[in-house]
């Protein structure tokens, strides 16, 4: 289960994803919405990992991969438009 909170006026947003206790699948690809395809974004996993720069088109079409090694876990990603 996942949802996205997007602030189009600032180019920033948050994605929350949850792996439920009985879910056998450890990762999911989340296609984001409302982003500018030609803009550059910096998504960041708040649990760690280095931020990276990604075209909006990639986040819209290919998606953002969310992985939870353990069951009953939550993942939070922040993103911001760079240009």
PyMOL Python script that loads the backbone (N, CA, C, O; Angstrom):
from pymol import cmd

cmd.read_pdbstr("""\
ATOM      1  N   UNK A   1       0.853  -1.150   0.000  1.00  0.00           N
ATOM      2  CA  UNK A   1       0.000   0.000   0.000  1.00  0.00           C
ATOM      3  C   UNK A   1       0.908   1.224   0.000  1.00  0.00           C
ATOM      4  O   UNK A   1       1.914   1.249   0.709  1.00  0.00           O
ATOM      5  N   UNK A   2       0.562   2.240  -0.790  1.00  0.00           N
ATOM      6  CA  UNK A   2       1.389   3.450  -0.858  1.00  0.00           C
ATOM      7  C   UNK A   2       0.537   4.634  -1.287  1.00  0.00           C
ATOM      8  O   UNK A   2      -0.511   4.481  -1.915  1.00  0.00           O
ATOM      9  N   UNK A   3       1.022   5.827  -0.925  1.00  0.00           N
ATOM     10  CA  UNK A   3       0.391   7.046  -1.407  1.00  0.00           C
ATOM     11  C   UNK A   3       1.425   8.143  -1.539  1.00  0.00           C
ATOM     12  O   UNK A   3       2.502   8.091  -0.945  1.00  0.00           O
ATOM     13  N   UNK A   4       1.068   9.138  -2.333  1.00  0.00           N
ATOM     14  CA  UNK A   4       1.957  10.243  -2.655  1.00  0.00           C
ATOM     15  C   UNK A   4       1.293  11.561  -2.261  1.00  0.00           C
ATOM     16  O   UNK A   4       0.106  11.774  -2.510  1.00  0.00           O
ATOM     17  N   UNK A   5       2.071  12.427  -1.650  1.00  0.00           N
ATOM     18  CA  UNK A   5       1.634  13.788  -1.341  1.00  0.00           C
ATOM     19  C   UNK A   5       2.526  14.713  -2.158  1.00  0.00           C
ATOM     20  O   UNK A   5       3.732  14.776  -1.921  1.00  0.00           O
ATOM     21  N   UNK A   6       1.950  15.428  -3.110  1.00  0.00           N
ATOM     22  CA  UNK A   6       2.736  16.273  -4.013  1.00  0.00           C
ATOM     23  C   UNK A   6       2.357  17.732  -3.832  1.00  0.00           C
ATOM     24  O   UNK A   6       1.179  18.085  -3.782  1.00  0.00           O
ATOM     25  N   UNK A   7       3.382  18.572  -3.735  1.00  0.00           N
ATOM     26  CA  UNK A   7       3.168  20.026  -3.683  1.00  0.00           C
ATOM     27  C   UNK A   7       3.653  20.605  -5.004  1.00  0.00           C
ATOM     28  O   UNK A   7       4.823  20.960  -5.145  1.00  0.00           O
ATOM     29  N   UNK A   8       2.757  20.696  -5.956  1.00  0.00           N
ATOM     30  CA  UNK A   8       3.113  21.196  -7.281  1.00  0.00           C
ATOM     31  C   UNK A   8       3.662  22.616  -7.215  1.00  0.00           C
ATOM     32  O   UNK A   8       4.505  22.993  -8.028  1.00  0.00           O
ATOM     33  N   UNK A   9       3.188  23.407  -6.249  1.00  0.00           N
ATOM     34  CA  UNK A   9       3.634  24.797  -6.137  1.00  0.00           C
ATOM     35  C   UNK A   9       5.095  24.915  -5.718  1.00  0.00           C
ATOM     36  O   UNK A   9       5.744  25.909  -6.045  1.00  0.00           O
ATOM     37  N   UNK A  10       5.625  23.931  -5.007  1.00  0.00           N
ATOM     38  CA  UNK A  10       7.031  23.977  -4.559  1.00  0.00           C
ATOM     39  C   UNK A  10       7.908  22.949  -5.255  1.00  0.00           C
ATOM     40  O   UNK A  10       9.133  23.015  -5.155  1.00  0.00           O
ATOM     41  N   UNK A  11       7.294  21.989  -5.967  1.00  0.00           N
ATOM     42  CA  UNK A  11       8.074  20.943  -6.625  1.00  0.00           C
ATOM     43  C   UNK A  11       8.580  19.886  -5.661  1.00  0.00           C
ATOM     44  O   UNK A  11       9.529  19.165  -5.970  1.00  0.00           O
ATOM     45  N   UNK A  12       7.952  19.788  -4.493  1.00  0.00           N
ATOM     46  CA  UNK A  12       8.376  18.827  -3.481  1.00  0.00           C
ATOM     47  C   UNK A  12       7.239  17.869  -3.164  1.00  0.00           C
ATOM     48  O   UNK A  12       6.070  18.151  -3.424  1.00  0.00           O
ATOM     49  N   UNK A  13       7.612  16.734  -2.596  1.00  0.00           N
ATOM     50  CA  UNK A  13       6.586  15.787  -2.209  1.00  0.00           C
ATOM     51  C   UNK A  13       7.133  14.669  -1.348  1.00  0.00           C
ATOM     52  O   UNK A  13       8.337  14.558  -1.119  1.00  0.00           O
ATOM     53  N   UNK A  14       6.212  13.845  -0.879  1.00  0.00           N
ATOM     54  CA  UNK A  14       6.542  12.710  -0.018  1.00  0.00           C
ATOM     55  C   UNK A  14       5.771  11.499  -0.523  1.00  0.00           C
ATOM     56  O   UNK A  14       4.616  11.607  -0.935  1.00  0.00           O
ATOM     57  N   UNK A  15       6.426  10.351  -0.484  1.00  0.00           N
ATOM     58  CA  UNK A  15       5.780   9.084  -0.809  1.00  0.00           C
ATOM     59  C   UNK A  15       5.912   8.180   0.411  1.00  0.00           C
ATOM     60  O   UNK A  15       7.010   7.986   0.933  1.00  0.00           O
ATOM     61  N   UNK A  16       4.801   7.635   0.856  1.00  0.00           N
ATOM     62  CA  UNK A  16       4.802   6.674   1.963  1.00  0.00           C
ATOM     63  C   UNK A  16       4.359   5.340   1.400  1.00  0.00           C
ATOM     64  O   UNK A  16       3.361   5.256   0.684  1.00  0.00           O
ATOM     65  N   UNK A  17       5.113   4.290   1.731  1.00  0.00           N
ATOM     66  CA  UNK A  17       4.769   2.934   1.296  1.00  0.00           C
ATOM     67  C   UNK A  17       4.841   2.006   2.500  1.00  0.00           C
ATOM     68  O   UNK A  17       5.684   2.168   3.383  1.00  0.00           O
ATOM     69  N   UNK A  18       3.956   1.049   2.514  1.00  0.00           N
ATOM     70  CA  UNK A  18       3.878   0.128   3.650  1.00  0.00           C
ATOM     71  C   UNK A  18       3.885  -1.309   3.147  1.00  0.00           C
ATOM     72  O   UNK A  18       3.195  -1.646   2.186  1.00  0.00           O
ATOM     73  N   UNK A  19       4.664  -2.142   3.800  1.00  0.00           N
ATOM     74  CA  UNK A  19       4.606  -3.583   3.554  1.00  0.00           C
ATOM     75  C   UNK A  19       3.865  -4.188   4.736  1.00  0.00           C
ATOM     76  O   UNK A  19       4.320  -4.104   5.876  1.00  0.00           O
ATOM     77  N   UNK A  20       2.747  -4.784   4.459  1.00  0.00           N
ATOM     78  CA  UNK A  20       1.929  -5.352   5.527  1.00  0.00           C
ATOM     79  C   UNK A  20       2.497  -6.677   6.031  1.00  0.00           C
ATOM     80  O   UNK A  20       3.310  -7.320   5.366  1.00  0.00           O
ATOM     81  N   UNK A  21       2.057  -7.056   7.193  1.00  0.00           N
ATOM     82  CA  UNK A  21       2.583  -8.222   7.895  1.00  0.00           C
ATOM     83  C   UNK A  21       2.526  -9.513   7.068  1.00  0.00           C
ATOM     84  O   UNK A  21       3.457 -10.316   7.130  1.00  0.00           O
ATOM     85  N   UNK A  22       1.481  -9.722   6.317  1.00  0.00           N
ATOM     86  CA  UNK A  22       1.314 -10.962   5.560  1.00  0.00           C
ATOM     87  C   UNK A  22       1.730 -10.851   4.090  1.00  0.00           C
ATOM     88  O   UNK A  22       1.549 -11.799   3.326  1.00  0.00           O
ATOM     89  N   UNK A  23       2.278  -9.717   3.692  1.00  0.00           N
ATOM     90  CA  UNK A  23       2.657  -9.503   2.291  1.00  0.00           C
ATOM     91  C   UNK A  23       3.931 -10.277   1.945  1.00  0.00           C
ATOM     92  O   UNK A  23       4.967 -10.058   2.573  1.00  0.00           O
ATOM     93  N   UNK A  24       3.876 -11.179   0.958  1.00  0.00           N
ATOM     94  CA  UNK A  24       5.057 -11.951   0.592  1.00  0.00           C
ATOM     95  C   UNK A  24       6.031 -11.190  -0.321  1.00  0.00           C
ATOM     96  O   UNK A  24       7.159 -11.636  -0.534  1.00  0.00           O
ATOM     97  N   UNK A  25       5.600 -10.062  -0.851  1.00  0.00           N
ATOM     98  CA  UNK A  25       6.413  -9.304  -1.805  1.00  0.00           C
ATOM     99  C   UNK A  25       7.227  -8.243  -1.060  1.00  0.00           C
ATOM    100  O   UNK A  25       6.675  -7.444  -0.305  1.00  0.00           O
ATOM    101  N   UNK A  26       8.553  -8.245  -1.282  1.00  0.00           N
ATOM    102  CA  UNK A  26       9.440  -7.335  -0.555  1.00  0.00           C
ATOM    103  C   UNK A  26       9.680  -5.990  -1.206  1.00  0.00           C
ATOM    104  O   UNK A  26      10.188  -5.078  -0.554  1.00  0.00           O
ATOM    105  N   UNK A  27       9.325  -5.836  -2.496  1.00  0.00           N
ATOM    106  CA  UNK A  27       9.534  -4.547  -3.147  1.00  0.00           C
ATOM    107  C   UNK A  27       8.429  -4.278  -4.159  1.00  0.00           C
ATOM    108  O   UNK A  27       7.750  -5.186  -4.640  1.00  0.00           O
ATOM    109  N   UNK A  28       8.279  -3.004  -4.459  1.00  0.00           N
ATOM    110  CA  UNK A  28       7.247  -2.561  -5.400  1.00  0.00           C
ATOM    111  C   UNK A  28       7.791  -1.340  -6.140  1.00  0.00           C
ATOM    112  O   UNK A  28       8.582  -0.571  -5.593  1.00  0.00           O
ATOM    113  N   UNK A  29       7.364  -1.176  -7.368  1.00  0.00           N
ATOM    114  CA  UNK A  29       7.734   0.003  -8.147  1.00  0.00           C
ATOM    115  C   UNK A  29       6.525   0.931  -8.173  1.00  0.00           C
ATOM    116  O   UNK A  29       5.436   0.542  -8.596  1.00  0.00           O
ATOM    117  N   UNK A  30       6.734   2.153  -7.719  1.00  0.00           N
ATOM    118  CA  UNK A  30       5.657   3.142  -7.602  1.00  0.00           C
ATOM    119  C   UNK A  30       5.802   4.200  -8.681  1.00  0.00           C
ATOM    120  O   UNK A  30       6.781   4.946  -8.688  1.00  0.00           O
ATOM    121  N   UNK A  31       4.859   4.274  -9.579  1.00  0.00           N
ATOM    122  CA  UNK A  31       4.870   5.312 -10.612  1.00  0.00           C
ATOM    123  C   UNK A  31       4.256   6.568 -10.012  1.00  0.00           C
ATOM    124  O   UNK A  31       3.082   6.587  -9.639  1.00  0.00           O
ATOM    125  N   UNK A  32       5.067   7.613  -9.926  1.00  0.00           N
ATOM    126  CA  UNK A  32       4.600   8.855  -9.322  1.00  0.00           C
ATOM    127  C   UNK A  32       3.722   9.622 -10.296  1.00  0.00           C
ATOM    128  O   UNK A  32       3.708   9.339 -11.494  1.00  0.00           O
ATOM    129  N   UNK A  33       2.993  10.591  -9.774  1.00  0.00           N
ATOM    130  CA  UNK A  33       2.067  11.387 -10.587  1.00  0.00           C
ATOM    131  C   UNK A  33       2.294  12.875 -10.325  1.00  0.00           C
ATOM    132  O   UNK A  33       2.803  13.276  -9.279  1.00  0.00           O
ATOM    133  N   UNK A  34       1.897  13.675 -11.313  1.00  0.00           N
ATOM    134  CA  UNK A  34       1.908  15.121 -11.150  1.00  0.00           C
ATOM    135  C   UNK A  34       3.261  15.792 -11.301  1.00  0.00           C
ATOM    136  O   UNK A  34       3.382  16.991 -11.048  1.00  0.00           O
ATOM    137  N   UNK A  35       4.288  15.043 -11.710  1.00  0.00           N
ATOM    138  CA  UNK A  35       5.622  15.620 -11.865  1.00  0.00           C
ATOM    139  C   UNK A  35       5.789  16.163 -13.282  1.00  0.00           C
ATOM    140  O   UNK A  35       5.034  15.813 -14.189  1.00  0.00           O
ATOM    141  N   UNK A  36       6.784  17.019 -13.453  1.00  0.00           N
ATOM    142  CA  UNK A  36       7.097  17.561 -14.775  1.00  0.00           C
ATOM    143  C   UNK A  36       8.054  16.591 -15.465  1.00  0.00           C
ATOM    144  O   UNK A  36       9.148  16.353 -14.953  1.00  0.00           O
ATOM    145  N   UNK A  37       7.676  16.026 -16.609  1.00  0.00           N
ATOM    146  CA  UNK A  37       8.519  15.028 -17.270  1.00  0.00           C
ATOM    147  C   UNK A  37       9.930  15.523 -17.594  1.00  0.00           C
ATOM    148  O   UNK A  37      10.888  14.758 -17.486  1.00  0.00           O
ATOM    149  N   UNK A  38      10.071  16.784 -17.988  1.00  0.00           N
ATOM    150  CA  UNK A  38      11.375  17.313 -18.375  1.00  0.00           C
ATOM    151  C   UNK A  38      12.201  17.865 -17.232  1.00  0.00           C
ATOM    152  O   UNK A  38      13.344  18.269 -17.443  1.00  0.00           O
ATOM    153  N   UNK A  39      11.656  17.894 -16.031  1.00  0.00           N
ATOM    154  CA  UNK A  39      12.371  18.451 -14.876  1.00  0.00           C
ATOM    155  C   UNK A  39      13.259  17.395 -14.233  1.00  0.00           C
ATOM    156  O   UNK A  39      13.041  16.195 -14.401  1.00  0.00           O
ATOM    157  N   UNK A  40      14.248  17.853 -13.505  1.00  0.00           N
ATOM    158  CA  UNK A  40      15.157  16.975 -12.775  1.00  0.00           C
ATOM    159  C   UNK A  40      14.719  16.948 -11.311  1.00  0.00           C
ATOM    160  O   UNK A  40      14.478  17.994 -10.709  1.00  0.00           O
ATOM    161  N   UNK A  41      14.619  15.752 -10.748  1.00  0.00           N
ATOM    162  CA  UNK A  41      14.178  15.566  -9.362  1.00  0.00           C
ATOM    163  C   UNK A  41      15.235  14.831  -8.557  1.00  0.00           C
ATOM    164  O   UNK A  41      16.066  14.100  -9.098  1.00  0.00           O
ATOM    165  N   UNK A  42      15.179  15.045  -7.254  1.00  0.00           N
ATOM    166  CA  UNK A  42      16.076  14.356  -6.331  1.00  0.00           C
ATOM    167  C   UNK A  42      15.232  13.578  -5.318  1.00  0.00           C
ATOM    168  O   UNK A  42      14.812  14.141  -4.306  1.00  0.00           O
ATOM    169  N   UNK A  43      14.977  12.284  -5.579  1.00  0.00           N
ATOM    170  CA  UNK A  43      14.284  11.467  -4.591  1.00  0.00           C
ATOM    171  C   UNK A  43      15.261  10.975  -3.535  1.00  0.00           C
ATOM    172  O   UNK A  43      16.418  10.683  -3.839  1.00  0.00           O
ATOM    173  N   UNK A  44      14.793  10.882  -2.285  1.00  0.00           N
ATOM    174  CA  UNK A  44      15.665  10.462  -1.188  1.00  0.00           C
ATOM    175  C   UNK A  44      14.896   9.544  -0.249  1.00  0.00           C
ATOM    176  O   UNK A  44      13.809   9.884   0.218  1.00  0.00           O
ATOM    177  N   UNK A  45      15.469   8.381   0.022  1.00  0.00           N
ATOM    178  CA  UNK A  45      14.901   7.433   0.982  1.00  0.00           C
ATOM    179  C   UNK A  45      15.287   7.931   2.370  1.00  0.00           C
ATOM    180  O   UNK A  45      16.476   8.043   2.669  1.00  0.00           O
ATOM    181  N   UNK A  46      14.318   8.231   3.217  1.00  0.00           N
ATOM    182  CA  UNK A  46      14.622   8.777   4.539  1.00  0.00           C
ATOM    183  C   UNK A  46      15.259   7.765   5.480  1.00  0.00           C
ATOM    184  O   UNK A  46      15.765   8.139   6.538  1.00  0.00           O
ATOM    185  N   UNK A  47      15.240   6.482   5.107  1.00  0.00           N
ATOM    186  CA  UNK A  47      15.906   5.454   5.924  1.00  0.00           C
ATOM    187  C   UNK A  47      17.370   5.259   5.532  1.00  0.00           C
ATOM    188  O   UNK A  47      18.051   4.405   6.099  1.00  0.00           O
ATOM    189  N   UNK A  48      17.847   6.020   4.592  1.00  0.00           N
ATOM    190  CA  UNK A  48      19.246   5.918   4.198  1.00  0.00           C
ATOM    191  C   UNK A  48      19.405   5.846   2.695  1.00  0.00           C
ATOM    192  O   UNK A  48      18.432   5.896   1.943  1.00  0.00           O
ATOM    193  N   UNK A  49      20.626   5.729   2.285  1.00  0.00           N
ATOM    194  CA  UNK A  49      20.913   5.722   0.860  1.00  0.00           C
ATOM    195  C   UNK A  49      21.167   7.138   0.377  1.00  0.00           C
ATOM    196  O   UNK A  49      20.602   8.109   0.882  1.00  0.00           O
ATOM    197  N   UNK A  50      22.027   7.218  -0.608  1.00  0.00           N
ATOM    198  CA  UNK A  50      22.398   8.520  -1.154  1.00  0.00           C
ATOM    199  C   UNK A  50      21.300   9.046  -2.069  1.00  0.00           C
ATOM    200  O   UNK A  50      20.708   8.280  -2.830  1.00  0.00           O
ATOM    201  N   UNK A  51      21.021  10.350  -2.003  1.00  0.00           N
ATOM    202  CA  UNK A  51      20.059  10.918  -2.950  1.00  0.00           C
ATOM    203  C   UNK A  51      20.626  10.808  -4.367  1.00  0.00           C
ATOM    204  O   UNK A  51      21.841  10.777  -4.560  1.00  0.00           O
ATOM    205  N   UNK A  52      19.748  10.752  -5.330  1.00  0.00           N
ATOM    206  CA  UNK A  52      20.189  10.690  -6.722  1.00  0.00           C
ATOM    207  C   UNK A  52      19.361  11.653  -7.540  1.00  0.00           C
ATOM    208  O   UNK A  52      18.320  12.129  -7.088  1.00  0.00           O
ATOM    209  N   UNK A  53      19.815  11.938  -8.731  1.00  0.00           N
ATOM    210  CA  UNK A  53      19.087  12.843  -9.608  1.00  0.00           C
ATOM    211  C   UNK A  53      18.429  12.040 -10.720  1.00  0.00           C
ATOM    212  O   UNK A  53      19.072  11.223 -11.378  1.00  0.00           O
ATOM    213  N   UNK A  54      17.137  12.284 -10.919  1.00  0.00           N
ATOM    214  CA  UNK A  54      16.338  11.507 -11.861  1.00  0.00           C
ATOM    215  C   UNK A  54      15.427  12.439 -12.643  1.00  0.00           C
ATOM    216  O   UNK A  54      14.876  13.388 -12.085  1.00  0.00           O
ATOM    217  N   UNK A  55      15.268  12.175 -13.917  1.00  0.00           N
ATOM    218  CA  UNK A  55      14.318  12.933 -14.722  1.00  0.00           C
ATOM    219  C   UNK A  55      12.894  12.613 -14.271  1.00  0.00           C
ATOM    220  O   UNK A  55      12.592  11.474 -13.914  1.00  0.00           O
ATOM    221  N   UNK A  56      12.039  13.603 -14.288  1.00  0.00           N
ATOM    222  CA  UNK A  56      10.647  13.397 -13.928  1.00  0.00           C
ATOM    223  C   UNK A  56       9.998  12.311 -14.763  1.00  0.00           C
ATOM    224  O   UNK A  56       9.175  11.543 -14.264  1.00  0.00           O
ATOM    225  N   UNK A  57      10.367  12.245 -16.035  1.00  0.00           N
ATOM    226  CA  UNK A  57       9.820  11.221 -16.932  1.00  0.00           C
ATOM    227  C   UNK A  57      10.075   9.815 -16.395  1.00  0.00           C
ATOM    228  O   UNK A  57       9.200   8.953 -16.475  1.00  0.00           O
ATOM    229  N   UNK A  58      11.272   9.579 -15.847  1.00  0.00           N
ATOM    230  CA  UNK A  58      11.600   8.258 -15.297  1.00  0.00           C
ATOM    231  C   UNK A  58      10.716   7.928 -14.090  1.00  0.00           C
ATOM    232  O   UNK A  58      10.235   6.801 -13.963  1.00  0.00           O
ATOM    233  N   UNK A  59      10.504   8.895 -13.215  1.00  0.00           N
ATOM    234  CA  UNK A  59       9.655   8.661 -12.044  1.00  0.00           C
ATOM    235  C   UNK A  59       8.200   8.454 -12.435  1.00  0.00           C
ATOM    236  O   UNK A  59       7.476   7.717 -11.766  1.00  0.00           O
ATOM    237  N   UNK A  60       7.769   9.095 -13.509  1.00  0.00           N
ATOM    238  CA  UNK A  60       6.402   8.948 -13.995  1.00  0.00           C
ATOM    239  C   UNK A  60       6.186   7.625 -14.735  1.00  0.00           C
ATOM    240  O   UNK A  60       5.157   6.972 -14.558  1.00  0.00           O
ATOM    241  N   UNK A  61       7.154   7.235 -15.558  1.00  0.00           N
ATOM    242  CA  UNK A  61       6.974   6.074 -16.432  1.00  0.00           C
ATOM    243  C   UNK A  61       7.575   4.789 -15.874  1.00  0.00           C
ATOM    244  O   UNK A  61       6.928   3.742 -15.898  1.00  0.00           O
ATOM    245  N   UNK A  62       8.798   4.860 -15.377  1.00  0.00           N
ATOM    246  CA  UNK A  62       9.475   3.669 -14.839  1.00  0.00           C
ATOM    247  C   UNK A  62       9.136   3.494 -13.371  1.00  0.00           C
ATOM    248  O   UNK A  62       8.857   2.382 -12.922  1.00  0.00           O
ATOM    249  N   UNK A  63       9.160   4.579 -12.628  1.00  0.00           N
ATOM    250  CA  UNK A  63       8.759   4.553 -11.225  1.00  0.00           C
ATOM    251  C   UNK A  63       9.902   4.590 -10.232  1.00  0.00           C
ATOM    252  O   UNK A  63      11.076   4.589 -10.601  1.00  0.00           O
ATOM    253  N   UNK A  64       9.538   4.623  -8.994  1.00  0.00           N
ATOM    254  CA  UNK A  64      10.450   4.662  -7.854  1.00  0.00           C
ATOM    255  C   UNK A  64      10.346   3.321  -7.137  1.00  0.00           C
ATOM    256  O   UNK A  64       9.253   2.914  -6.744  1.00  0.00           O
ATOM    257  N   UNK A  65      11.468   2.631  -6.964  1.00  0.00           N
ATOM    258  CA  UNK A  65      11.436   1.312  -6.330  1.00  0.00           C
ATOM    259  C   UNK A  65      11.495   1.450  -4.812  1.00  0.00           C
ATOM    260  O   UNK A  65      12.381   2.107  -4.265  1.00  0.00           O
ATOM    261  N   UNK A  66      10.537   0.820  -4.148  1.00  0.00           N
ATOM    262  CA  UNK A  66      10.479   0.806  -2.677  1.00  0.00           C
ATOM    263  C   UNK A  66      10.682  -0.642  -2.224  1.00  0.00           C
ATOM    264  O   UNK A  66       9.957  -1.544  -2.644  1.00  0.00           O
ATOM    265  N   UNK A  67      11.678  -0.844  -1.363  1.00  0.00           N
ATOM    266  CA  UNK A  67      11.999  -2.194  -0.884  1.00  0.00           C
ATOM    267  C   UNK A  67      11.991  -2.228   0.631  1.00  0.00           C
ATOM    268  O   UNK A  67      12.577  -1.370   1.291  1.00  0.00           O
ATOM    269  N   UNK A  68      11.316  -3.235   1.174  1.00  0.00           N
ATOM    270  CA  UNK A  68      11.286  -3.455   2.623  1.00  0.00           C
ATOM    271  C   UNK A  68      11.703  -4.900   2.875  1.00  0.00           C
ATOM    272  O   UNK A  68      10.980  -5.831   2.521  1.00  0.00           O
ATOM    273  N   UNK A  69      12.858  -5.082   3.481  1.00  0.00           N
ATOM    274  CA  UNK A  69      13.373  -6.425   3.735  1.00  0.00           C
ATOM    275  C   UNK A  69      12.507  -7.185   4.735  1.00  0.00           C
ATOM    276  O   UNK A  69      12.357  -8.402   4.630  1.00  0.00           O
ATOM    277  N   UNK A  70      11.942  -6.479   5.693  1.00  0.00           N
ATOM    278  CA  UNK A  70      11.118  -7.114   6.724  1.00  0.00           C
ATOM    279  C   UNK A  70       9.643  -6.823   6.477  1.00  0.00           C
ATOM    280  O   UNK A  70       9.281  -5.816   5.869  1.00  0.00           O
ATOM    281  N   UNK A  71       8.820  -7.715   6.958  1.00  0.00           N
ATOM    282  CA  UNK A  71       7.371  -7.509   6.855  1.00  0.00           C
ATOM    283  C   UNK A  71       6.920  -6.506   7.913  1.00  0.00           C
ATOM    284  O   UNK A  71       7.632  -6.246   8.883  1.00  0.00           O
ATOM    285  N   UNK A  72       5.754  -5.959   7.717  1.00  0.00           N
ATOM    286  CA  UNK A  72       5.195  -4.932   8.613  1.00  0.00           C
ATOM    287  C   UNK A  72       6.152  -3.750   8.726  1.00  0.00           C
ATOM    288  O   UNK A  72       6.527  -3.339   9.824  1.00  0.00           O
ATOM    289  N   UNK A  73       6.536  -3.213   7.577  1.00  0.00           N
ATOM    290  CA  UNK A  73       7.497  -2.107   7.527  1.00  0.00           C
ATOM    291  C   UNK A  73       6.891  -0.910   6.799  1.00  0.00           C
ATOM    292  O   UNK A  73       5.950  -1.046   6.017  1.00  0.00           O
ATOM    293  N   UNK A  74       7.450   0.254   7.075  1.00  0.00           N
ATOM    294  CA  UNK A  74       7.044   1.483   6.394  1.00  0.00           C
ATOM    295  C   UNK A  74       8.275   2.106   5.745  1.00  0.00           C
ATOM    296  O   UNK A  74       9.374   2.049   6.296  1.00  0.00           O
ATOM    297  N   UNK A  75       8.084   2.697   4.574  1.00  0.00           N
ATOM    298  CA  UNK A  75       9.148   3.398   3.857  1.00  0.00           C
ATOM    299  C   UNK A  75       8.661   4.802   3.535  1.00  0.00           C
ATOM    300  O   UNK A  75       7.498   5.002   3.187  1.00  0.00           O
ATOM    301  N   UNK A  76       9.553   5.764   3.652  1.00  0.00           N
ATOM    302  CA  UNK A  76       9.208   7.149   3.351  1.00  0.00           C
ATOM    303  C   UNK A  76      10.284   7.723   2.434  1.00  0.00           C
ATOM    304  O   UNK A  76      11.481   7.620   2.702  1.00  0.00           O
ATOM    305  N   UNK A  77       9.822   8.327   1.351  1.00  0.00           N
ATOM    306  CA  UNK A  77      10.709   8.979   0.390  1.00  0.00           C
ATOM    307  C   UNK A  77      10.291  10.441   0.270  1.00  0.00           C
ATOM    308  O   UNK A  77       9.101  10.756   0.248  1.00  0.00           O
ATOM    309  N   UNK A  78      11.275  11.326   0.192  1.00  0.00           N
ATOM    310  CA  UNK A  78      11.012  12.726  -0.102  1.00  0.00           C
ATOM    311  C   UNK A  78      11.599  12.997  -1.480  1.00  0.00           C
ATOM    312  O   UNK A  78      12.592  12.382  -1.868  1.00  0.00           O
ATOM    313  N   UNK A  79      10.996  13.900  -2.205  1.00  0.00           N
ATOM    314  CA  UNK A  79      11.585  14.303  -3.475  1.00  0.00           C
ATOM    315  C   UNK A  79      11.424  15.811  -3.639  1.00  0.00           C
ATOM    316  O   UNK A  79      10.538  16.435  -3.055  1.00  0.00           O
ATOM    317  N   UNK A  80      12.312  16.370  -4.455  1.00  0.00           N
ATOM    318  CA  UNK A  80      12.226  17.796  -4.756  1.00  0.00           C
ATOM    319  C   UNK A  80      12.686  18.036  -6.182  1.00  0.00           C
ATOM    320  O   UNK A  80      13.581  17.360  -6.689  1.00  0.00           O
ATOM    321  N   UNK A  81      12.066  18.998  -6.807  1.00  0.00           N
ATOM    322  CA  UNK A  81      12.437  19.380  -8.171  1.00  0.00           C
ATOM    323  C   UNK A  81      13.680  20.246  -8.094  1.00  0.00           C
ATOM    324  O   UNK A  81      13.734  21.200  -7.319  1.00  0.00           O
ATOM    325  N   UNK A  82      14.684  19.909  -8.905  1.00  0.00           N
ATOM    326  CA  UNK A  82      15.929  20.672  -8.905  1.00  0.00           C
ATOM    327  C   UNK A  82      15.895  21.759  -9.977  1.00  0.00           C
ATOM    328  O   UNK A  82      16.334  22.884  -9.741  1.00  0.00           O
ATOM    329  N   UNK A  83      15.373  21.420 -11.147  1.00  0.00           N
ATOM    330  CA  UNK A  83      15.268  22.392 -12.251  1.00  0.00           C
ATOM    331  C   UNK A  83      14.336  21.884 -13.301  1.00  0.00           C
ATOM    332  O   UNK A  83      14.115  22.557 -14.308  1.00  0.00           O
TER     333      UNK A  83
END
""", "prot")
cmd.dss("prot")
cmd.show_as("cartoon", "prot")
cmd.util.cbc("prot")
cmd.orient("prot")
